[in-house]
Amino acid sequence: MNMPESVCPDCGKRLFHENETTLQVQETIHSKFCRKIQGETHSFVHRDDSHLDTFDPERANDSEGNPVLRK
């Protein structure tokens, strides 16, 4: 029995899964996040290095008063 698979035409990544419906979900997700070029790095998350403060000051420290995030 052959496992259903597909290959991304943009980056060449091989997607496969024994369940056809799950493979279609994988293809949809991959199409939204495909890097188009194999090994290319990029991020969909906005990162501002000048803004390193905690977004939620009430949760900046644990119950003992120690900082939750390391700086």
Backbone hydrogen bonds, N-H to C=O, Kabsch-Sander energy under -0.5 kcal/mol:
donor,donor_aa,acceptor,acceptor_aa,energy
6,S,15,L,-2.9
8,C,13,K,-2.7
12,G,8,C,-1.6
15,L,6,S,-3.4
15,L,13,K,-0.6
17,H,4,P,-2.0
20,E,18,E,-0.6
23,L,19,N,-2.1
24,Q,20,E,-2.0
25,V,21,T,-1.8
26,Q,22,T,-2.5
27,E,23,L,-2.5
28,T,24,Q,-2.1
29,I,25,V,-2.5
30,H,26,Q,-2.9
31,S,27,E,-2.4
32,K,28,T,-1.2
32,K,29,I,-0.5
33,F,29,I,-1.3
34,C,30,H,-1.2
37,I,35,R,-1.5
40,E,37,I,-2.1
49,D,47,R,-0.6
51,H,48,D,-1.9
52,L,50,S,-0.7
59,R,56,D,-1.8
60,A,57,P,-1.1
62,D,66,N,-2.9
65,G,62,D,-1.9
68,V,60,A,-3.0
69,L,60,A,-0.5
